[in-house]
Amino acid sequence: MHPSFFTQKNSLIAAALLSLAACSQPSPEEAATPPAAVTVLKLQAAPVVLSDELPGRVAAFRTADIRPQVGGIVLRRQFEQGADVKAGQKLFQLNPAPFQAEVDSAAAALQHAVATAKRASSQADRLKPLVEADAISRQAYDDAVAQREQAVATVAQARATLARRRLDLAFASVEAPIAGRIGSELVTEGALVGMTDAAPMARIQQIDKVYVDVRQPAAALAALQASGTGGADKLPVTILGADGQPHPVTGRILFSGISIDAGTGDATIRVLVDNPQRQLLPGMFVRARIARAVQENGVLLPQQAVLRGSDGQAQAWVLDARHKASLKPISVGDVVNHQYVVSGGLQAGDTVVIEGQERLQPGASAAPQPWKPAVVATAAAAKAR
């Protein structure tokens, strides 16, 4: 072949190799890795209330078992079961006929005693001038005076008996001793009731305010009693429902640590809670969030920002002023509203990565965006719809 053919072929091969080499080299745009997109939060110092969530049980503020003060037959019930009743409201009516008869008998006895006392008094008055004139013996006069005094005492006794019989007649109408909500009737019309009956006729519970009895380890009582301004009774108490949401009620600690359960080592904390809407009912199990300390300059960090190393050490990604990422060991303590209380490693003003940590490498650049809590984001999305 002609030598020029080989020369032309070599030129084509060389051009192809140069073209492949040029294609294999990345462009400047392709060589630069884009910054990782992350969401960040700039930490701020604010007062933080440290609290404990403890199980508790609701108890009525006052409870009254309705029992008869006299025995008799129940004629009728005078209340609606499950309704609110007032103090002094009539609840049951017992048969008043026997008590009315006793009142009439006592009234007649009193009338007889008054008449006897008048006759004895007149007799003593008539004998007085006679004994002064020595017309009768002194003994006769003294006997008349004694009869008069006995008649006066009999009158007083008859008055007391009449008052008692009238009281028994009033007790035939069974009234509410306290205001509150009454439960179901435990006796029906026609039942015979008495003062020695084991079962009550009904039960009233005052629940416009209630007690929540909370059990707490005795070891935590010292911190609870020493915390807060003015003592533990000034600390706020929040009552949580079964769904974990706070009830719209307020509470305050009445006492704690009066006695310790020898079996469990727990002490009972009694919390008085306003309950105007009757949302808390006696016997209901709830959780009470009781404050035990206040940090004036506390720093909170969302839980999703905290990572754990192989040794269990808490860590968090932090961005500097140039948006360079670094992984720092930190110390965290209590959890408040799904946020850790930072006890070391971070301070107010630090920019911490909340979401997107998996995209970061030490020293890598990041493209930060402000972090929005899930509650805020959900509300914004709902408003946009």
QUICOR-V245460 format. One record per residue. RES is the residue in three letters. PSI is psi in whole degrees, -180 to 180 (none if undefined). D_CENTER is the distance of its C-alpha to the mean C-alpha in Angstrom with 1 decimal. Layout:
BEGIN
RES/PSI/D_CENTER ; RES/PSI/D_CENTER
END
This chain:
BEGIN
MET/164/105.2 ; HIS/140/105.6 ; PRO/-30/103.8 ; SER/-25/102.2 ; PHE/-45/100.2 ; PHE/-38/98.5 ; THR/-44/97.8 ; GLN/-39/96.1 ; LYS/-43/94.1 ; ASN/-36/92.9 ; SER/-40/91.8 ; LEU/-40/89.7 ; ILE/-43/88.0 ; ALA/-41/87.3 ; ALA/-39/85.8 ; ALA/-41/83.5 ; LEU/-41/82.3 ; LEU/-38/81.6 ; SER/-42/79.7 ; LEU/-40/77.5 ; ALA/-39/76.8 ; ALA/-37/75.8 ; CYS/-32/73.4 ; SER/-19/71.8 ; GLN/128/70.8 ; PRO/149/67.4 ; SER/161/67.4 ; PRO/-36/65.6 ; GLU/-38/62.9 ; GLU/-29/62.4 ; ALA/-32/62.5 ; ALA/120/59.6 ; THR/129/56.1 ; PRO/149/53.6 ; PRO/145/50.5 ; ALA/132/47.4 ; ALA/123/44.9 ; VAL/162/41.5 ; THR/140/38.3 ; VAL/163/37.4 ; LEU/131/34.8 ; LYS/118/35.8 ; LEU/144/33.3 ; GLN/149/32.0 ; ALA/137/30.4 ; ALA/160/27.2 ; PRO/132/24.3 ; VAL/126/22.0 ; VAL/118/18.5 ; LEU/132/18.3 ; SER/166/15.0 ; ASP/141/13.9 ; GLU/118/11.8 ; LEU/146/10.9 ; PRO/145/10.2 ; GLY/168/7.8 ; ARG/139/8.0 ; VAL/137/6.7 ; ALA/146/9.2 ; ALA/149/10.9 ; PHE/-43/11.4 ; ARG/144/15.1 ; THR/133/17.2 ; ALA/122/20.9 ; ASP/127/23.5 ; ILE/115/26.4 ; ARG/148/29.6 ; PRO/147/33.1 ; GLN/-6/34.8 ; VAL/159/38.2 ; GLY/146/39.6 ; GLY/-178/40.8 ; ILE/132/40.9 ; VAL/122/38.1 ; LEU/-44/39.9 ; ARG/155/37.1 ; ARG/139/33.4 ; GLN/32/32.5 ; PHE/160/29.0 ; GLU/128/27.6 ; GLN/133/25.5 ; GLY/6/21.9 ; ALA/166/22.4 ; ASP/135/20.9 ; VAL/158/23.2 ; LYS/157/24.1 ; ALA/132/24.9 ; GLY/-5/28.6 ; GLN/141/28.9 ; LYS/133/31.3 ; LEU/-48/30.1 ; PHE/151/33.1 ; GLN/117/36.8 ; LEU/162/38.8 ; ASN/115/42.6 ; PRO/-7/43.7 ; ALA/-48/47.5 ; PRO/-37/47.7 ; PHE/-34/45.9 ; GLN/-38/48.0 ; ALA/-40/51.1 ; GLU/-35/50.0 ; VAL/-45/49.5 ; ASP/-40/52.9 ; SER/-42/54.4 ; ALA/-36/52.8 ; ALA/-39/54.0 ; ALA/-41/57.6 ; ALA/-38/57.5 ; LEU/-42/56.5 ; GLN/-42/59.4 ; HIS/-42/61.8 ; ALA/-38/60.6 ; VAL/-43/61.1 ; ALA/-42/64.6 ; THR/-40/65.5 ; ALA/-38/64.3 ; LYS/-44/66.4 ; ARG/-41/69.5 ; ALA/-37/69.0 ; SER/-41/68.6 ; SER/-40/71.7 ; GLN/-43/73.6 ; ALA/-36/72.7 ; ASP/-37/73.7 ; ARG/-33/77.1 ; LEU/-17/77.9 ; LYS/-50/77.1 ; PRO/-26/80.5 ; LEU/-39/82.4 ; VAL/-30/81.2 ; GLU/-28/82.0 ; ALA/9/85.6 ; ASP/31/85.8 ; ALA/-25/86.3 ; ILE/167/83.7 ; SER/156/82.4 ; ARG/-31/79.4 ; GLN/-42/77.9 ; ALA/-40/77.9 ; TYR/-42/76.1 ; ASP/-37/73.5 ; ASP/-38/72.8 ; ALA/-41/72.3 ; VAL/-41/69.9 ; ALA/-40/67.9 ; GLN/-37/67.8 ; ARG/-43/66.5 ; GLU/-38/63.6 ; GLN/-39/62.7 ; ALA/-38/62.7 ; VAL/-41/60.3 ; ALA/-37/57.9 ; THR/-37/58.2 ; VAL/-45/57.2 ; ALA/-41/54.1 ; GLN/-39/53.2 ; ALA/-36/53.8 ; ARG/-42/51.5 ; ALA/-40/48.7 ; THR/-40/49.2 ; LEU/-41/49.2 ; ALA/-40/45.9 ; ARG/-41/44.4 ; ARG/-36/45.7 ; ARG/-36/44.4 ; LEU/-42/40.9 ; ASP/-38/41.1 ; LEU/-39/42.1 ; ALA/-35/39.1 ; PHE/-15/36.9 ; ALA/-19/38.4 ; SER/107/36.0 ; VAL/123/32.5 ; GLU/162/29.9 ; ALA/124/26.2 ; PRO/-25/25.2 ; ILE/164/21.9 ; ALA/145/20.6 ; GLY/-163/18.0 ; ARG/127/18.3 ; ILE/144/21.0 ; GLY/-153/21.5 ; SER/157/24.9 ; GLU/138/27.9 ; LEU/-3/28.9 ; VAL/155/32.4 ; THR/171/34.9 ; GLU/139/37.8 ; GLY/-9/40.7 ; ALA/146/38.7 ; LEU/121/39.7 ; VAL/156/36.9 ; GLY/170/37.2 ; MET/-22/35.5 ; THR/9/35.6 ; ASP/140/34.0 ; ALA/-37/31.4 ; ALA/140/29.4 ; PRO/168/27.8 ; MET/-32/29.0 ; ALA/176/25.5 ; ARG/134/21.9 ; ILE/135/19.8 ; GLN/129/16.0 ; GLN/117/14.5 ; ILE/13/11.5 ; ASP/-18/11.9 ; LYS/146/9.2 ; VAL/166/7.2 ; TYR/144/6.4 ; VAL/113/4.6 ; ASP/116/8.0 ; VAL/139/8.9 ; ARG/130/12.7 ; GLN/144/14.7 ; PRO/139/18.5 ; ALA/-28/20.2 ; ALA/-23/22.3 ; ALA/-4/19.6 ; LEU/-36/18.7 ; ALA/-44/21.7 ; ALA/-37/20.9 ; LEU/-44/17.3 ; GLN/-26/18.8 ; ALA/-12/21.7 ; SER/165/20.0 ; GLY/162/19.1 ; THR/117/21.0 ; GLY/9/21.0 ; GLY/175/19.0 ; ALA/-26/15.7 ; ASP/-10/14.1 ; LYS/-5/15.2 ; LEU/142/13.6 ; PRO/147/11.2 ; VAL/127/7.8 ; THR/132/7.1 ; ILE/126/4.7 ; LEU/142/7.8 ; GLY/-175/9.4 ; ALA/-27/12.4 ; ASP/2/14.7 ; GLY/-2/13.1 ; GLN/142/12.7 ; PRO/143/10.0 ; HIS/147/8.5 ; PRO/56/10.3 ; VAL/160/7.7 ; THR/152/7.7 ; GLY/159/6.2 ; ARG/149/8.8 ; ILE/130/9.9 ; LEU/-49/11.9 ; PHE/165/13.9 ; SER/151/14.7 ; GLY/24/17.8 ; ILE/-40/19.1 ; SER/155/20.5 ; ILE/133/21.0 ; ASP/119/21.3 ; ALA/-27/25.0 ; GLY/-40/24.9 ; THR/-18/22.3 ; GLY/16/22.3 ; ASP/153/18.5 ; ALA/153/16.7 ; THR/129/13.5 ; ILE/123/11.0 ; ARG/125/9.1 ; VAL/129/6.4 ; LEU/124/6.9 ; VAL/130/5.1 ; ASP/137/8.0 ; ASN/58/8.5 ; PRO/-30/12.2 ; GLN/2/12.9 ; ARG/36/11.5 ; GLN/-31/10.2 ; LEU/125/7.5 ; LEU/147/10.0 ; PRO/137/10.6 ; GLY/-12/11.6 ; MET/138/9.8 ; PHE/131/9.5 ; VAL/178/7.3 ; ARG/138/7.8 ; ALA/129/6.4 ; ARG/109/9.2 ; ILE/123/10.3 ; ALA/140/13.6 ; ARG/-14/16.5 ; ALA/161/19.5 ; VAL/123/21.1 ; GLN/118/24.5 ; GLU/-34/26.4 ; ASN/57/28.8 ; GLY/154/27.1 ; VAL/126/28.7 ; LEU/142/26.9 ; LEU/126/28.8 ; PRO/144/28.0 ; GLN/-35/27.9 ; GLN/-11/30.9 ; ALA/-14/33.1 ; VAL/126/32.9 ; LEU/159/35.6 ; ARG/131/36.3 ; GLY/180/39.9 ; SER/-26/41.6 ; ASP/6/40.6 ; GLY/0/36.9 ; GLN/132/37.3 ; ALA/139/35.1 ; GLN/159/37.3 ; ALA/144/37.3 ; TRP/133/40.1 ; VAL/139/40.9 ; LEU/138/43.4 ; ASP/-169/45.7 ; ALA/-24/47.3 ; ARG/13/49.9 ; HIS/30/47.3 ; LYS/136/48.4 ; ALA/145/45.9 ; SER/146/45.3 ; LEU/119/42.9 ; LYS/139/41.2 ; PRO/139/39.3 ; ILE/169/35.9 ; SER/132/33.1 ; VAL/156/29.5 ; GLY/-120/26.3 ; ASP/161/22.6 ; VAL/125/21.4 ; VAL/112/19.5 ; ASN/52/19.2 ; HIS/26/22.1 ; GLN/139/24.2 ; TYR/146/25.6 ; VAL/118/25.8 ; VAL/127/29.5 ; SER/-5/30.8 ; GLY/155/34.5 ; GLY/-24/37.2 ; LEU/160/36.1 ; GLN/168/35.7 ; ALA/137/35.0 ; GLY/-18/37.8 ; ASP/145/38.4 ; THR/115/38.8 ; VAL/139/37.1 ; VAL/127/37.8 ; ILE/-43/34.8 ; GLU/145/36.6 ; GLY/18/40.2 ; GLN/-28/40.6 ; GLU/-13/42.8 ; ARG/-2/45.5 ; LEU/151/45.9 ; GLN/150/48.4 ; PRO/129/48.8 ; GLY/-6/50.8 ; ALA/154/50.6 ; SER/153/50.0 ; ALA/153/47.1 ; ALA/93/46.5 ; PRO/145/43.0 ; GLN/147/40.9 ; PRO/135/37.6 ; TRP/136/34.6 ; LYS/127/32.1 ; PRO/155/28.6 ; ALA/-37/28.2 ; VAL/-44/25.8 ; VAL/-43/28.3 ; ALA/-42/31.2 ; THR/-42/29.7 ; ALA/-39/29.0 ; ALA/-40/32.6 ; ALA/-40/34.1 ; ALA/-38/32.4 ; LYS/-36/33.7 ; ALA/-34/37.2 ; ARG/none/37.3
END
